[in-house]
Amino acid sequence: MEPHRELVETSLALRSQVGGHYPAGWRELWWAAVRRQADLADQSEDEAHDAVRDIVGQLGRLSEEAAWFREDDGLRQRAITETLLYGTGLTERVPSRAAQELWRAAGRPPAGPAEIEDAVAARNRWIDEWHAWALRD
């Protein structure tokens, strides 16, 4: 299994456990995904670390906010695959592209009050885009 997917699956399993603890090898798995990200996207270690954090963060948030993600394994796997394809830079041509772009926009550090409002609006539109994506199935 690719380190990105293994990291995502492990992270999502931890989120579903009350009081879950990081498993042995978590740090090694994280850094394996970062190294793979750097290779795939020709990124620096810092850029790759941020990209992996964004992938794991988006899918973790999706697991919290979208019942279909928790309840429909087919949709869940498709969402994971599209997020990995987009997040690794392998392709931007995914049906969930609008949601992917909104996640990135919401995660940019705001420089002022207007940008804080923009980030909040992007985060709200992000989940709406994912819900619309799930309904298109």
N, C-alpha and C positions, 0 to 999 in steps of 0.2 A: 504494500500500500504506500502511496506517495506520502511524504511527511505532512504535507498540508492537510490532506484528507484525514489522516490518522489524528493529527492535532485537533481538527474540528470535531471529529467524532468523540474523541476523549473529552474535550471541553464541554460538548453538549451533554454527554453522559454525566459529567460532574455537576452541571447545572440542574439536572433532574434529581439529584440526590440531596436530601436534607443533610447538611453537615458534611458534604463530600470533601474529601481531602485529595490534594494532588497526588497522583500515583507515582510510584518510583519511576524514574526515567523521564519525568515531565520536562525538566530543564533541557535534557538532551533532545527530546522530541521537538521542543520549541526551537532550539537552535538549529536542528536539522531542517526544519521548515524555513527558517530565516536564510540559511545557506542556499537551499533550493530556490527560494524566492530571488535571492541575489543573482543566481545563475540564470534563471528563467527570464528575468526582467532586466538583466544587466544593471542592477542597482547596487548602491553602496550598502554596507551592513545596516546603517541607520535607516536608510530608505526601505530596505527589505524588512527590517524589524517593524517599522510603521505599517507597511502593507500587510504583514501577517497579523498584526494587532487589529487592523481594520477588518480583515476577513473574519477573524474569530469573533470580534466584537459585534459585527453586523449579524452574523448567524446566531450568536447568543441572544441578541436583542430580539431577533425574529422569533426565536423559540419562546421568548417571554410574551411577546405581543400578538402572535398569530396562532390561533387554535389549529388552523389547518396544518401548520408546520409540525405541531406535536402529534396530530391525529392522522395525518395522511402521509404514509411513508413515501409514496411516489412523488408527491409534491415536495416533500422535505428533501429527498435526494436530488430532485431537479433543481431546487433552490440552492442547495449546497454546490452542485456541479457548476451552475451558472455563476455563482459567486466566486468559486475557485478559478474558473476560466477568466472572468473579468479581473479579479483581484491579482492574479499572477501576470496579467498582461498578455496571456495567450491569445485572447480575442476580446474585442469590445462588442462584437456582434452577438449579443445574447438577448433573448426576449425581455429579460428583467433590467435592461440597460438603464431605463429611466430611474428605477429604484437604486441601482448601483451608483449612478451619478449623484442622486440626492443624498445618499449616505456619505459620499465624499464631501459634498458641499456642506453638510451639517457638521462634519468633523473638522473643518478648517478652523484654526484659531481666529476668533473674531478680533478685529482691530478697534471696534467701537460699538456703541449701542445699536446702531442700525444693523450691523453685521450679526449681532446677537439675535436680533429679531429675525433676520434672514435664516440663521442657523436653526432656530426653533421652527420656523415655517417649513424649512427643508425637511427636518426630522418628521414633522407631521405629514407632509406629502409623501415621504419615504414609505411609511407603513401603508398609506392609501394605494401607492403604486404596487406594493407587494400584494395587497388584497386583490387589486384589479388583475394582476398577473395570475394569481391562483384561480380566479374565476374564468379566465380564458381557457383553462385546461379542458 
